[in-house]
Amino acid sequence: MTTRWFSLRRRLFALLLGGVTAGWLVTMVFSYVDAHHEIDELFDAQLAQAAQTLLALASEYDDDDDVVELTGDGHPYQKKLVFQLWDDEGRLLLRSRDAPTRRLTDALGYSERVDARGQRWLYYSQWDAQRQLRVEVGENHAVREELSRHIAMRLLAPAVLGLPLLGLWVWFAIGRGIAPIAAVTDQVSRRAPERLDALAPERAPEEIRPLLEALNALFARVEHTLDHERRFTADAAHELRTPLAALAAQAQVALRADDARQREQALARIVAGSQRAGRLVGQLLTLARLDPASRPALQAVALDVLATEACAELGRIALERHISLELEAPEAVVVDANADLLRVLLRNLIDNALRYTPEGGRVEVAVSMTDAGASLVVGDDGPGIPEGERDAALLRFHRLAGQEVEGSGLGLSIVARIAELHAARLTLGDGPAGKGLTVRVLFPRPATR
């Protein structure tokens, strides 16, 4: 799958500045709507107050007076405000300069109308207590709209000027915030390939701590693997040097032999040495294949069937050495395992038992299902392994002192590694009759299918 790369800095910038801008816009809209509502309330109150003031002043009006027209403009908004005063007989008593001679509105209270020029007007009309005088006050709605636009521009101006400055600050702050990540990246890029010690930056954000810990854990695993490979290579070279030197020595003996008997003996030793070297190389290859392996893919495997096949395969060796090879598998035993690795484990256990059991001895293989899981037991009546050395016997290339049987010291280590890959428990104990060695491998119970 192709990785989709993105800039963390640009993404954070877009999210932060976008969020601030959206919040600012929402606040502006809310403020504008709220301000417009308050303006309407204020101007409506002023209309009512102006009407009531006019009524109070008109209470002293003389009915014989002529209609009064107010003149002069005291304020630009004055042309957008009009009023009229009528008596109960429908006579116009008083009006503002721009007010018409006909009624502003026929409705009492608040009303609204669009004039001939398409302008929207708001009106308020009220009678006095004796219903002798009626006042009508009108206001051009453009006054309110103009004031609302003015408020909106006052709200918008800081955003237009402030957002670019805020964007610069957010960009700078994000750069400063992610600078430690760049420092860690530089530290990793300048590191030599052989350096696998843990990363320890002087300063690092808490958010990348899991990443650093994962990297350090990876470095530790890689270092362990490389160290393991180095030791494996050194041990393998050491173990191969001896049989190869022996083969070379026997080849020289065969070349210098004067009689056919001596030459045949040297050639026979070369064949036997080649077989031992081949077996060692096979074991090394098996171990090399197991080392880097993670937990293998598991499936249901019949352990009893594989044990039967392994005993049949190695039965020829048992017959040649007059060893009794017995298999006890009274029931079908199924485990979650890798079949190929399980065959290697069985072959190594049974082959080891046959090779270390003296002629006429006995090797017992038992497969059963217990409450704890599937059990595989391979026992022999050979020399066994002292209790104090059983843990060391599972190490690679470890051989007990004084053993006459030739081997590579890899068989049990391969078994231990395969058991580990299957989460199985491996234990070494005494042989069936208190003599020899018994190897027990307990596999977990298979998952319910």
ChimeraX attribute file (.defattr): number of C-alpha atoms within 10 A of each C-alpha:
attribute: neighborCount
match mode: 1-to-1
recipient: residues
	/A:1	3
	/A:2	4
	/A:3	5
	/A:4	5
	/A:5	6
	/A:6	8
	/A:7	8
	/A:8	12
	/A:9	17
	/A:10	13
	/A:11	11
	/A:12	14
	/A:13	21
	/A:14	15
	/A:15	12
	/A:16	16
	/A:17	19
	/A:18	13
	/A:19	12
	/A:20	15
	/A:21	16
	/A:22	12
	/A:23	12
	/A:24	16
	/A:25	15
	/A:26	12
	/A:27	13
	/A:28	19
	/A:29	15
	/A:30	12
	/A:31	15
	/A:32	18
	/A:33	14
	/A:34	12
	/A:35	16
	/A:36	19
	/A:37	12
	/A:38	12
	/A:39	17
	/A:40	16
	/A:41	12
	/A:42	12
	/A:43	16
	/A:44	17
	/A:45	13
	/A:46	14
	/A:47	23
	/A:48	20
	/A:49	14
	/A:50	17
	/A:51	25
	/A:52	20
	/A:53	12
	/A:54	21
	/A:55	21
	/A:56	12
	/A:57	10
	/A:58	18
	/A:59	11
	/A:60	8
	/A:61	13
	/A:62	9
	/A:63	10
	/A:64	7
	/A:65	8
	/A:66	10
	/A:67	14
	/A:68	14
	/A:69	13
	/A:70	12
	/A:71	10
	/A:72	9
	/A:73	10
	/A:74	8
	/A:75	8
	/A:76	8
	/A:77	12
	/A:78	14
	/A:79	16
	/A:80	16
	/A:81	21
	/A:82	19
	/A:83	25
	/A:84	26
	/A:85	26
	/A:86	20
	/A:87	17
	/A:88	12
	/A:89	8
	/A:90	12
	/A:91	14
	/A:92	20
	/A:93	22
	/A:94	22
	/A:95	22
	/A:96	20
	/A:97	18
	/A:98	15
	/A:99	20
	/A:100	12
	/A:101	12
	/A:102	9
	/A:103	14
	/A:104	21
	/A:105	18
	/A:106	10
	/A:107	13
	/A:108	14
	/A:109	13
	/A:110	17
	/A:111	14
	/A:112	16
	/A:113	15
	/A:114	12
	/A:115	10
	/A:116	7
	/A:117	6
	/A:118	8
	/A:119	11
	/A:120	14
	/A:121	19
	/A:122	20
	/A:123	26
	/A:124	26
	/A:125	24
	/A:126	20
	/A:127	20
	/A:128	17
	/A:129	9
	/A:130	8
	/A:131	10
	/A:132	13
	/A:133	23
	/A:134	25
	/A:135	28
	/A:136	30
	/A:137	28
	/A:138	24
	/A:139	23
	/A:140	21
	/A:141	19
	/A:142	14
	/A:143	16
	/A:144	16
	/A:145	14
	/A:146	11
	/A:147	14
	/A:148	19
	/A:149	14
	/A:150	12
	/A:151	16
	/A:152	18
	/A:153	15
	/A:154	12
	/A:155	18
	/A:156	16
	/A:157	11
	/A:158	10
	/A:159	17
	/A:160	11
	/A:161	10
	/A:162	11
	/A:163	16
	/A:164	12
	/A:165	12
	/A:166	15
	/A:167	18
	/A:168	13
	/A:169	13
	/A:170	18
	/A:171	19
	/A:172	13
	/A:173	14
	/A:174	17
	/A:175	16
	/A:176	10
	/A:177	13
	/A:178	14
	/A:179	15
	/A:180	17
	/A:181	15
	/A:182	11
	/A:183	15
	/A:184	18
	/A:185	11
	/A:186	11
	/A:187	13
	/A:188	13
	/A:189	10
	/A:190	8
	/A:191	12
	/A:192	8
	/A:193	8
	/A:194	8
	/A:195	10
	/A:196	16
	/A:197	12
	/A:198	14
	/A:199	15
	/A:200	12
	/A:201	12
	/A:202	8
	/A:203	11
	/A:204	17
	/A:205	11
	/A:206	9
	/A:207	8
	/A:208	13
	/A:209	11
	/A:210	10
	/A:211	11
	/A:212	18
	/A:213	14
	/A:214	12
	/A:215	14
	/A:216	17
	/A:217	14
	/A:218	14
	/A:219	17
	/A:220	15
	/A:221	13
	/A:222	13
	/A:223	16
	/A:224	13
	/A:225	14
	/A:226	13
	/A:227	12
	/A:228	14
	/A:229	15
	/A:230	12
	/A:231	12
	/A:232	18
	/A:233	14
	/A:234	12
	/A:235	14
	/A:236	17
	/A:237	11
	/A:238	12
	/A:239	17
	/A:240	17
	/A:241	13
	/A:242	12
	/A:243	19
	/A:244	15
	/A:245	12
	/A:246	15
	/A:247	21
	/A:248	13
	/A:249	14
	/A:250	21
	/A:251	17
	/A:252	13
	/A:253	16
	/A:254	22
	/A:255	12
	/A:256	11
	/A:257	15
	/A:258	10
	/A:259	9
	/A:260	10
	/A:261	11
	/A:262	14
	/A:263	19
	/A:264	13
	/A:265	15
	/A:266	21
	/A:267	18
	/A:268	14
	/A:269	17
	/A:270	21
	/A:271	14
	/A:272	13
	/A:273	18
	/A:274	16
	/A:275	13
	/A:276	16
	/A:277	21
	/A:278	14
	/A:279	14
	/A:280	21
	/A:281	16
	/A:282	12
	/A:283	19
	/A:284	21
	/A:285	12
	/A:286	15
	/A:287	20
	/A:288	15
	/A:289	10
	/A:290	17
	/A:291	17
	/A:292	11
	/A:293	11
	/A:294	8
	/A:295	13
	/A:296	13
	/A:297	10
	/A:298	12
	/A:299	14
	/A:300	15
	/A:301	17
	/A:302	15
	/A:303	25
	/A:304	22
	/A:305	14
	/A:306	17
	/A:307	24
	/A:308	17
	/A:309	15
	/A:310	20
	/A:311	20
	/A:312	14
	/A:313	11
	/A:314	15
	/A:315	18
	/A:316	12
	/A:317	16
	/A:318	22
	/A:319	13
	/A:320	9
	/A:321	15
	/A:322	14
	/A:323	21
	/A:324	18
	/A:325	21
	/A:326	15
	/A:327	18
	/A:328	14
	/A:329	18
	/A:330	11
	/A:331	10
	/A:332	12
	/A:333	22
	/A:334	20
	/A:335	23
	/A:336	19
	/A:337	24
	/A:338	18
	/A:339	18
	/A:340	9
	/A:341	20
	/A:342	19
	/A:343	16
	/A:344	17
	/A:345	23
	/A:346	22
	/A:347	21
	/A:348	20
	/A:349	23
	/A:350	23
	/A:351	19
	/A:352	16
	/A:353	26
	/A:354	26
	/A:355	17
	/A:356	21
	/A:357	25
	/A:358	16
	/A:359	16
	/A:360	11
	/A:361	17
	/A:362	21
	/A:363	24
	/A:364	19
	/A:365	23
	/A:366	17
	/A:367	23
	/A:368	19
	/A:369	19
	/A:370	13
	/A:371	8
	/A:372	10
	/A:373	18
	/A:374	21
	/A:375	22
	/A:376	22
	/A:377	20
	/A:378	24
	/A:379	28
	/A:380	31
	/A:381	23
	/A:382	20
	/A:383	14
	/A:384	21
	/A:385	19
	/A:386	14
	/A:387	10
	/A:388	8
	/A:389	12
	/A:390	16
	/A:391	12
	/A:392	13
	/A:393	20
	/A:394	21
	/A:395	17
	/A:396	19
	/A:397	20
	/A:398	17
	/A:399	18
	/A:400	14
	/A:401	6
	/A:402	6
	/A:403	10
	/A:404	8
	/A:405	9
	/A:406	10
	/A:407	18
	/A:408	19
	/A:409	19
	/A:410	22
	/A:411	26
	/A:412	20
	/A:413	19
	/A:414	26
	/A:415	24
	/A:416	20
	/A:417	21
	/A:418	25
	/A:419	20
	/A:420	13
	/A:421	18
	/A:422	22
	/A:423	14
	/A:424	20
	/A:425	14
	/A:426	19
	/A:427	14
	/A:428	20
	/A:429	18
	/A:430	18
	/A:431	21
	/A:432	16
	/A:433	11
	/A:434	12
	/A:435	16
	/A:436	22
	/A:437	26
	/A:438	25
	/A:439	21
	/A:440	19
	/A:441	21
	/A:442	21
	/A:443	23
	/A:444	19
	/A:445	18
	/A:446	16
	/A:447	9
	/A:448	4
	/A:449	4
